[in-house]
Amino acid sequence: MDRIRETLLAVRFSWFVIFHPFKGFWELKREKRGNISSATLILLAMVFVFILRRQFTGFIINPHDINTMNIVIQFSFILLPFLLWCVSNWSITTLMDGEGSLKDIYIATAYALVPIVLLNIPMLIISNIFVLEEMTLYSLIEGVSIFWAVFLVLVGIMTIHQFTMSKTIGAILITLAGMVVILTIVLLFFSLIQQMLYFGRLVYFELFQRK
């Protein structure tokens, strides 16, 4: 019960973080106000909200077929870029003498997503009651949620690594480039494995199947 209570308190602290980011991220790292469990709950909430948005956004602006949703793909769409970001940022900032650990990056990035989670709820409601001509408010809220989250990521990375603003922006740009490199290496690795398996099957067929 103590563990659950601690996690819920840490999730509630996200409300403080999004409105007081500099102090909030500092306390997340230095005073351990956040933890892996709370960050994971926020991340799962992000996935859940995006699934709701995909399925129940008003048909006027929803290009998706609600009968073809794949839960695995929806999870992958959020989780894979998130984890890729964390690993890439940790790899880059370690070389740049950043003070944040992989755990710190995971927690800070998850907390930075809270505005997107919260603001997607009114966006979902608006999409079902407004007509197309009134969707300016929908676009405005979406823009605010993205800008807010990006700002929080910027402040979070700067705070946990103790970087200057210019160094933080540089680290983020290199992190994005690193994500592309990591993804390319992973795809090449799986492509190589696939080719090796294919070659193994050919060798097996030549040696044991032909008479």
WOHU-V983097 format. One record per residue. N is the residue number from 1. RES is the residue in three letters. D_LAST is the distance of its C-alpha to the last C-alpha in Angstrom with 2 decimals. Layout:
# WOHU-V983097
N & RES & D_LAST
N & RES & D_LAST
This chain:
# WOHU-V983097
1 & MET & 67.07
2 & ASP & 68.27
3 & ARG & 64.88
4 & ILE & 64.88
5 & ARG & 68.47
6 & GLU & 67.68
7 & THR & 64.80
8 & LEU & 67.00
9 & LEU & 69.77
10 & ALA & 67.35
11 & VAL & 66.18
12 & ARG & 69.83
13 & PHE & 70.48
14 & SER & 68.24
15 & TRP & 71.19
16 & PHE & 73.29
17 & VAL & 70.63
18 & ILE & 70.28
19 & PHE & 74.07
20 & HIS & 74.79
21 & PRO & 71.63
22 & PHE & 73.02
23 & LYS & 74.58
24 & GLY & 71.82
25 & PHE & 68.91
26 & TRP & 71.03
27 & GLU & 71.56
28 & LEU & 67.90
29 & LYS & 67.05
30 & ARG & 70.15
31 & GLU & 71.32
32 & LYS & 67.94
33 & ARG & 69.02
34 & GLY & 65.42
35 & ASN & 62.26
36 & ILE & 58.52
37 & SER & 59.02
38 & SER & 61.60
39 & ALA & 59.59
40 & THR & 56.51
41 & LEU & 58.70
42 & ILE & 59.96
43 & LEU & 56.46
44 & LEU & 55.37
45 & ALA & 58.56
46 & MET & 57.56
47 & VAL & 54.21
48 & PHE & 56.01
49 & VAL & 58.60
50 & PHE & 56.04
51 & ILE & 54.23
52 & LEU & 57.63
53 & ARG & 58.43
54 & ARG & 55.22
55 & GLN & 55.73
56 & PHE & 59.50
57 & THR & 60.80
58 & GLY & 62.83
59 & PHE & 60.95
60 & ILE & 63.19
61 & ILE & 61.42
62 & ASN & 58.21
63 & PRO & 55.29
64 & HIS & 52.71
65 & ASP & 51.43
66 & ILE & 52.46
67 & ASN & 49.79
68 & THR & 46.88
69 & MET & 47.79
70 & ASN & 45.10
71 & ILE & 46.68
72 & VAL & 43.97
73 & ILE & 44.47
74 & GLN & 48.23
75 & PHE & 48.06
76 & SER & 45.76
77 & PHE & 48.14
78 & ILE & 50.91
79 & LEU & 49.37
80 & LEU & 46.87
81 & PRO & 49.50
82 & PHE & 51.98
83 & LEU & 49.83
84 & LEU & 48.70
85 & TRP & 52.39
86 & CYS & 53.31
87 & VAL & 50.65
88 & SER & 51.40
89 & ASN & 55.14
90 & TRP & 54.95
91 & SER & 52.87
92 & ILE & 55.30
93 & THR & 58.53
94 & THR & 57.59
95 & LEU & 57.57
96 & MET & 60.88
97 & ASP & 62.57
98 & GLY & 62.59
99 & GLU & 63.94
100 & GLY & 61.85
101 & SER & 58.90
102 & LEU & 55.77
103 & LYS & 57.49
104 & ASP & 60.62
105 & ILE & 58.70
106 & TYR & 56.88
107 & ILE & 60.19
108 & ALA & 62.20
109 & THR & 59.69
110 & ALA & 59.44
111 & TYR & 63.25
112 & ALA & 63.47
113 & LEU & 61.54
114 & VAL & 64.25
115 & PRO & 66.17
116 & ILE & 63.10
117 & VAL & 62.65
118 & LEU & 66.33
119 & LEU & 66.94
120 & ASN & 63.93
121 & ILE & 65.75
122 & PRO & 68.71
123 & MET & 66.36
124 & LEU & 64.51
125 & ILE & 67.86
126 & ILE & 69.19
127 & SER & 66.14
128 & ASN & 66.85
129 & ILE & 70.61
130 & PHE & 71.25
131 & VAL & 70.85
132 & LEU & 69.10
133 & GLU & 72.37
134 & GLU & 72.98
135 & MET & 69.62
136 & THR & 71.24
137 & LEU & 71.96
138 & TYR & 68.30
139 & SER & 67.28
140 & LEU & 70.10
141 & ILE & 69.03
142 & GLU & 65.40
143 & GLY & 66.60
144 & VAL & 68.86
145 & SER & 66.11
146 & ILE & 63.74
147 & PHE & 66.55
148 & TRP & 67.77
149 & ALA & 64.34
150 & VAL & 63.77
151 & PHE & 67.22
152 & LEU & 66.52
153 & VAL & 63.26
154 & LEU & 65.26
155 & VAL & 67.99
156 & GLY & 65.58
157 & ILE & 63.59
158 & MET & 66.84
159 & THR & 68.39
160 & ILE & 65.63
161 & HIS & 64.84
162 & GLN & 68.50
163 & PHE & 67.83
164 & THR & 70.29
165 & MET & 69.81
166 & SER & 68.55
167 & LYS & 66.11
168 & THR & 64.89
169 & ILE & 64.25
170 & GLY & 62.41
171 & ALA & 60.30
172 & ILE & 59.43
173 & LEU & 58.40
174 & ILE & 56.23
175 & THR & 54.79
176 & LEU & 53.77
177 & ALA & 52.13
178 & GLY & 50.43
179 & MET & 49.03
180 & VAL & 47.37
181 & VAL & 45.94
182 & ILE & 44.65
183 & LEU & 43.10
184 & THR & 41.42
185 & ILE & 40.01
186 & VAL & 38.73
187 & LEU & 37.04
188 & LEU & 35.48
189 & PHE & 34.29
190 & PHE & 32.61
191 & SER & 31.11
192 & LEU & 29.70
193 & ILE & 28.30
194 & GLN & 26.69
195 & GLN & 25.08
196 & MET & 23.86
197 & LEU & 22.30
198 & TYR & 20.64
199 & PHE & 19.34
200 & GLY & 18.16
201 & ARG & 16.18
202 & LEU & 14.54
203 & VAL & 13.74
204 & TYR & 12.41
205 & PHE & 10.15
206 & GLU & 8.92
207 & LEU & 8.66
208 & PHE & 7.62
209 & GLN & 6.43
210 & ARG & 3.76
211 & LYS & 0.00
